[in-house]
Amino acid sequence: MALSEQFLEDEIHPIDIVENIAEHHDWDFERIADDQIAMAVEGQWRTYSITLAWSGYDETLRMVCTFEMEPPTEKLPEVYELLNLINDQCWAGAFTYWLDQKFMVYRYGLVLTGGQVAGPEQIDTMISAAVMSAERYYPALQLLVWGGRSPIDALQVAIAEAYGRA
């Protein structure tokens, strides 16, 4: 059954949709507030913490996908350089590093102004894209920080997107 078949009403709160998606995928989650949910999504490289929050003020569904990372202080300029290179390849969402929390962060905001409603497939795709991006660039970040590679060399290991069919 398609995710959208579970929702027949037009006015469903986006976080309710996210909660249903988390249940559908059997992800661990916690409804932090009426407008916020946090979940853990298992990837190939690690488990990612994903938080989605609805802001009625600006009608935006905000998502952050994080994982812990503690690069040595002397590596931070190269980390930021690599993040700039990575973000040049990301068309939806962007990476940043939160130094105080020691989190690598992929974030995205889905603007739904004018009463627009996000569908379950759209939200599921948003979450999947975050995990796929984190998975794609995680090895590059590791090679830069712990493997001694330059930002450009580290980026070469990023898993290329496949096109077509085999």
Secondary structure, DSSP 8 states (H G I E B T S, - for coil): --GGGG---S---HHHHHHHHHHHHT-EEEEEETTEEEEEEE-SS-EEEEEEEEETTTTEEEEEEEEE----GGGHHHHHHHHHHHHHH-SS-EEEEETTTTEEEEEEEEE-GGG----HHHHHHHHHHHHHHHHHHHHHHHHHHHH---HHHHHTTS-----S--
